[in-house]
Amino acid sequence: MARGRVLQRPALRWLLPAALALVLIVAVIASRAPLPGDPAVNAALERILLWHSLMPRFVTALISGAALGLSGLLFQQVLRNPIADASTLGIASGAQLALTVATVYAPALIAASRETTALAGGLVAVAIVLALAWRRKLDPVTVVLSGMVISLIAAALSATIVLAKGEYVLSLFIWGAGSLNQQSWDAPLMLVPRLVLGCVAAALLLRPLTLLALDDDSARSLGLALHGARILVLLVAVWLAATVTAEVGVIGFVGLAAPMIARAAGARRLRDLLIAAPFAGALLLSVTDSAVQLLGSATADLAPTGAATALIGGPLLLWMSRRMVQTVPPQLDGTRQGMARLRRPWLAIATIGCGLALLSVIALVLGRGPGGWSLATGALFADLLPFRAPRIIVAGTAGAMLAAAGTLMQRLTGNPLAGPEVLGVSAGGGLGLAVMLLLVPAIGPLTMLAGAAGGSFAVLLVMLLIAARPGYGPTRLLLAGIAMGALCMAIVSTVLAQGDMRSYALLLWLSGSTNRVGAFEAWTGLVACLLLVAPLFLFSRWLDILPLGDGVSRAIGLPRIASRLLPAASAALLTGIASLLIGPLSLVGLVGPHLARLSGFVQGRHQLAASAMLGAAVMVLADWLSRIVAFPYQVPVGLFAALIGGPYLIWLLSRGADRNG
C-alpha cells in the first residue's frame, strides 16, 4: 500500500497544473467576442478562427514546449549543469542571429532551409561557449557566463542589423520575441516529426546519458566514448532548440524550468525524466501562451509568449542561484598574485587623460565622406562641429559614468565580474523607462531620466540585498544578476511588442544611438558626469575597505548602511543616466574597471579615476568607429561598444581558463 501511494503521488502533482491549463484554454476560446453581422457567416468565421488559428497555436505551444523541455534536460544531463538550457547557453540568440542575417542579406538560405540556418547559428554559439569552458571542465558558472557573453554579442549584432534595415524592424522584432500566432497547421506539422525524432534519439542515447551524469573517469571506465557521446547529445539538444527558434522565435527559459518541474513532480530516474520533462515543458508553454491571450485584448496578446516565459524564467533562475555550488570567478583566479602596482598612478592617469583628449580630437576632425577620408578644417569643421561634438561628449561622459558605476559595484559586492550590464542594473534603467512610458501620458526628458535612474536603483538595491544574504558569494550573485537582467528585459520586450510610440522610444533606448543627440543630451551627460563622478572620490576609503568583507568593515568602524547605500545610489544614478544616453548593451561598465585593474591601478580612488577615463576612451572610440565602418550608414554606439566589450570578455574568460587549465 505504501508503495502504491508513492507511485500515485507524482501523477497527482500534475493534476492541478493540467486542470489549470485546460481552464485557461477554454477561457481563451470563450473570451473571443462574438462577431457582428449574419449569424451563419459569423459561425463559419468562428470555425475558421478556431481550427486555423486557435487550435494550431495551442498545438504549436504544446509541441514547442515539449521540444524545449527535452532539449533543456539533455543540456543539463550532458553538461551536469542544472541551469543549462538554450537561453543560458546562448544557443537561442545564436540561432536568432543566423536567421536575422539570412533574412536580411541572404533570403535564399531561408528559402532553402530555415531550420538548417538556425541550427548553424546555434551550433556556432554552443561551440564557442564550450570552448571557453572546456579547460575548466565545463564548470557551470563559466558555462553560464560564456553563454551570457555570446548572447549579448548576438543580441547586439541582431539589433544592429534590424535597425539598419528599417523595413524588417517590426516583423523581425516580433518574431525574435517569440510569438506563437498561427494562421495554419504548417508549424505543428513541421514540428511534430522533429519532436518524435528527438524523443527517439534521446531514448537510444539513454545509456550514454546515464553515464554522462558520472564524472569523466568513471564514465570512461564503464566503456563510454565520452567525447563522441557528448557531441551526439549536444547535436540533438541544439537541433531541437534551433528548430523551435526557427519556427516561432526565441522562447526563453522553458528548457530551464521543465526539468525542474519534472523533478518537483516526483520524477527521479532518467527514464522518467525523459518523459516528464517534455510533458512539463508542453504544459508550461501552453499555460503561459493561454494566459498571454486571456490577459490581452480582443485583437492583440498581452505580450509575445517568448517575453512572457522570460518573466517566469528570471525569478526561477534567481531562486535556483541559491542551489548552485559556490566557485571562484574564473577570470580572476590568481590575478592579484603578482599583479604589478603602478608607482606613479596619477601620472599614468594623466597620460590616459591626454590619450583621451587626443582620441576626441581625432574623432572630431577625422572621418569619411562621399569622397573618402578627410580632415575637417575651416568651414567644413564649423559645419560638422554641431553634429560631431555633442555625440562625442555624450559617448565620453556615458562611458565614464558606466565605468565609474562598475567600479563602485565591484567594490561594493567584492565581485570582480560585477557591472551594470552583468547585474541587470542597466536593464533596470529600461524597466524604469518602460514604467514611466506606461504611467505618464506625455513623457519628457526629465521624466525619462527619473524613470531610468529609479529603475536602476531598484534593481541595484535588490542585488545588494541578495549579496548581503549569507552564502551569496560572487558566483550566485552573478547568476542572480543574469536573472534580474532577463526579467527586466522581458518587461521591456513586452512594451516593445505593442508597436506604438512607446515601443519606438524604447527601441531607440535599446539601440543606444547617438545619431540624434544634441545640445540638451550633451549638457545632460557633461553635468551629470561632473556632479556624480567627482564626489565619488570622497568614498575612496570606503572603496578600499568594502571588498575586504563585513567583518573587516565592522572592525574598522565603517558605517554599515551609509557606506553601502551612498555608493549604491551613486552607481544607480550613473547607470540610469548613462544607459538612457547610450542604451543597456555597451559592457563598458565591466570592461573599464577591468582595464584599470589590469593596468596596475589597485587603490579605490586610482581605479575609479582610471576606469572612468578608460571607459570614456572606449566609448569615444566606439562612437568614431560606428560612424565610419559602415559609411554612409551608422551603427548605434551602444551596440558597437558591446561588439568591442563582448570579445574582450571572451578573452578574459579564456585567460582565466588558461590560469586554471
Stockholm file with secondary structure:
# STOCKHOLM 1.0

chainA/1-661         MARGRVLQRPALRWLLPAALALVLIVAVIASRAPLPGDPAVNAALERILLWHSLMPRFVTALISGAALGLSGLLFQQVLRNPIADASTLGIASGAQLALTVATVYAPALIAASRETTALAGGLVAVAIVLALAWRRKLDPVTVVLSGMVISLIAAALSATIVLAKGEYVLSLFIWGAGSLNQQSWDAPLMLVPRLVLGCVAAALLLRPLTLLALDDDSARSLGLALHGARILVLLVAVWLAATVTAEVGVIGFVGLAAPMIARAAGARRLRDLLIAAPFAGALLLSVTDSAVQLLGSATADLAPTGAATALIGGPLLLWMSRRMVQTVPPQLDGTRQGMARLRRPWLAIATIGCGLALLSVIALVLGRGPGGWSLATGALFADLLPFRAPRIIVAGTAGAMLAAAGTLMQRLTGNPLAGPEVLGVSAGGGLGLAVMLLLVPAIGPLTMLAGAAGGSFAVLLVMLLIAARPGYGPTRLLLAGIAMGALCMAIVSTVLAQGDMRSYALLLWLSGSTNRVGAFEAWTGLVACLLLVAPLFLFSRWLDILPLGDGVSRAIGLPRIASRLLPAASAALLTGIASLLIGPLSLVGLVGPHLARLSGFVQGRHQLAASAMLGAAVMVLADWLSRIVAFPYQVPVGLFAALIGGPYLIWLLSRGADRNG
#=GR chainA/1-661 SS CHHHHHHHHHHHHHHHHHHHHHHHHHHHHHTSCCCSSCHHHHHHHHHHHIIIIIHHHHHHHHHHHHHHHHHHHHHHHHHTCTTCSTTTTTHHHHHHHHHHHHHHHCHHHHHHHHHHHHHHHHHHHHHHHHHHHGGGTTCHHHHHHHHHHHHHHHHHHHHHHHHHCGGGHHHHHHHHTCCCCCSSSHHHHHHHHHHHHHHHHHHHTHHHHHHHTSCHHHHHHTTCCHHHHHHHHHHHHHHHHHHHHHHHCCCCSHHHHHHHHHHHTTCCSHHHHHHHHHHHHHHHHHHHHHHHHHHSCSSSCSSCHHHHHHHHHHHHHHHHGGGSCCCCCGGGTTSSTTCCCCSSHHHHHHHHHHHHHHHHHHHHHEEEETTEEEECCHHHHHHHHHHHHHHHHHHHHHHHHHHHHHHHHHHHHTCTTCCTTTTTHHHHHHHHHHHHHHHCSSCCHHHHHHHHHHHHHHHHHHHHHHHHSTTCCHHHHHHHHHHHHHHHHHHHHHHHTTCSHHHHHHHHHHHTCCTTCCHHHHHHHHHHHHHHHGGGGGGHHHHHHGGGCHHHHHHHTCCTTHHHHHHHHHHHHHHHHHHHHHCSCCCHHHHHHHHHHHTTCCSHHHHHHHHHHHHHHHHHHHHHHHHHTTTTSCCCHHHHHHHHHHHHHHHHHHHHHHHHC
#=GC SS_cons         CHHHHHHHHHHHHHHHHHHHHHHHHHHHHHTSCCCSSCHHHHHHHHHHHIIIIIHHHHHHHHHHHHHHHHHHHHHHHHHTCTTCSTTTTTHHHHHHHHHHHHHHHCHHHHHHHHHHHHHHHHHHHHHHHHHHHGGGTTCHHHHHHHHHHHHHHHHHHHHHHHHHCGGGHHHHHHHHTCCCCCSSSHHHHHHHHHHHHHHHHHHHTHHHHHHHTSCHHHHHHTTCCHHHHHHHHHHHHHHHHHHHHHHHCCCCSHHHHHHHHHHHTTCCSHHHHHHHHHHHHHHHHHHHHHHHHHHSCSSSCSSCHHHHHHHHHHHHHHHHGGGSCCCCCGGGTTSSTTCCCCSSHHHHHHHHHHHHHHHHHHHHHEEEETTEEEECCHHHHHHHHHHHHHHHHHHHHHHHHHHHHHHHHHHHHTCTTCCTTTTTHHHHHHHHHHHHHHHCSSCCHHHHHHHHHHHHHHHHHHHHHHHHSTTCCHHHHHHHHHHHHHHHHHHHHHHHTTCSHHHHHHHHHHHTCCTTCCHHHHHHHHHHHHHHHGGGGGGHHHHHHGGGCHHHHHHHTCCTTHHHHHHHHHHHHHHHHHHHHHCSCCCHHHHHHHHHHHTTCCSHHHHHHHHHHHHHHHHHHHHHHHHHTTTTSCCCHHHHHHHHHHHHHHHHHHHHHHHHC
//
